[in-house]
Amino acid sequence: MKAEKKSVSHKIKIARGQLDAVLKMIEDDQYCVDISTQLLAAQALLKSANQQILEAHIRCCVSEAIESGTEAKRTEKVEEALQLMEKMARG
């Protein structure tokens, strides 16, 4: 992975903590809006971490393939990135 591991790991750990808190809120029958708010916060962190990983992939892996790879390798790396970006846009 080419992304800054410390930053991505930190975001994932915070999101994991938020999800643990959401499970507790559900078990404790907390207010729905509060649960939803926490879920949205966890989703935002996961989306941010994913974007950071995708950006690093494009800057490193895709760039390397464009500079020194075969046509097939360039196409493969670009298509991977495009597919991930499409998935991110849908969800």
C-alpha positions as CSV (number, residue, x, y, z in Angstrom):
1,M,0.0,0.0,0.0
2,K,1.4,3.4,-1.0
3,A,-0.8,5.6,1.1
4,E,0.4,7.0,4.4
5,K,-0.3,4.0,6.6
6,K,-0.3,5.9,9.9
7,S,-3.0,8.4,8.7
8,V,-5.2,5.7,7.1
9,S,-4.8,3.4,10.1
10,H,-5.8,6.2,12.4
11,K,-9.0,6.9,10.5
12,I,-9.9,3.2,10.4
13,K,-9.3,2.9,14.1
14,I,-11.5,5.9,14.9
15,A,-14.3,4.5,12.6
16,R,-14.0,1.1,14.3
17,G,-14.5,2.9,17.7
18,Q,-17.5,4.7,16.3
19,L,-19.0,1.5,15.1
20,D,-18.5,-0.1,18.5
21,A,-20.2,2.9,20.0
22,V,-23.1,2.5,17.5
23,L,-23.5,-1.2,18.5
24,K,-23.7,-0.1,22.1
25,M,-26.2,2.6,21.3
26,I,-28.4,0.0,19.5
27,E,-28.2,-2.4,22.4
28,D,-29.1,0.4,24.8
29,D,-32.0,1.5,22.6
30,Q,-30.7,5.0,22.0
31,Y,-32.4,7.6,20.0
32,C,-32.4,6.8,16.2
33,V,-31.1,10.1,15.0
34,D,-28.1,9.9,17.4
35,I,-27.4,6.4,16.0
36,S,-27.7,7.6,12.4
37,T,-25.4,10.6,13.1
38,Q,-22.7,8.3,14.4
39,L,-23.1,5.9,11.4
40,L,-22.7,8.9,9.1
41,A,-19.5,10.0,10.9
42,A,-18.1,6.5,10.6
43,Q,-19.0,6.4,6.9
44,A,-17.3,9.7,6.3
45,L,-14.1,8.5,7.9
46,L,-14.1,5.3,5.9
47,K,-14.7,7.2,2.7
48,S,-11.9,9.6,3.5
49,A,-9.5,6.7,4.2
50,N,-10.6,5.0,0.9
51,Q,-10.0,8.2,-1.0
52,Q,-6.6,8.6,0.5
53,I,-5.7,5.0,-0.6
54,L,-7.1,5.5,-4.1
55,E,-5.2,8.8,-4.5
56,A,-1.9,7.1,-3.5
57,H,-2.6,4.3,-5.9
58,I,-3.1,6.7,-8.7
59,R,0.0,8.8,-7.8
60,C,2.3,5.7,-7.4
61,C,1.0,2.5,-9.0
62,V,-0.8,4.0,-12.0
63,S,2.0,6.6,-12.6
64,E,4.6,3.9,-12.5
65,A,2.7,1.8,-15.0
66,I,2.3,4.7,-17.3
67,E,5.9,5.6,-17.1
68,S,7.5,2.2,-17.4
69,G,4.9,-0.4,-18.0
70,T,3.6,-2.1,-21.1
71,E,0.5,-0.9,-22.8
72,A,-1.5,-3.8,-21.2
73,K,-0.1,-2.8,-17.7
74,R,-1.0,0.8,-18.2
75,T,-4.5,-0.1,-19.3
76,E,-4.9,-2.5,-16.4
77,K,-3.9,0.1,-13.7
78,V,-6.0,2.9,-15.2
79,E,-9.0,0.6,-15.4
80,E,-8.6,-0.5,-11.8
81,A,-8.5,3.1,-10.7
82,L,-11.6,4.0,-12.8
83,Q,-13.6,1.1,-11.5
84,L,-12.8,2.1,-7.9
85,M,-13.8,5.7,-8.6
86,E,-17.0,4.5,-10.1
87,K,-17.8,2.4,-7.0
88,M,-17.0,5.4,-4.8
89,A,-19.4,7.6,-6.8
90,R,-22.2,5.1,-6.4
91,G,-21.9,4.5,-2.8
